[in-house]
């Protein structure tokens, strides 16, 4: 994308949908050296909303979520 002669490039977006804050912290710690935007949600519904807004390049999806299972979330994606 170019704005006023300056080229900008968006970082790849990763969306982690997992009900464990520990998993979110581990992902951020392990991937901090990578050039990524990391977004995390703790429920399937939050994850679906975030996916619609962010259009992530990669989604890591837990199968066991408090409000829906990961397969149902995947079907809605």
Residue, then its C-alpha position, 0 to 999 in steps of 0.5 A: x500500500x502506498x500513501x504520499x509516496x511512502x510504502x507501507x506493508x501490513x504485518x501478517x496477522x495471527x488470531x489465537x482463539x483459545x480460552x486459556x490466557x496461558x496459551x496466549x502468553x506462551x504464543x506471544x512469548x514464543x513468537x515475539x521475535x517474529x514480525x506478526x500482529x498477534x491477536x487473542x480471544x477467549x471464546x468462539x463468538x469473540x474469535x468469530x467477531x475478531x476474524x471478521x474485523x481483522x481478516x487474519x492470515x492465520x487462525x489457531x483455534x482450540x477445539x474446546x471453547x466455553x461457548x462452542x466447540x472449535x469445529x462449530x467455530x470453523x464451520x462458521x468461519 
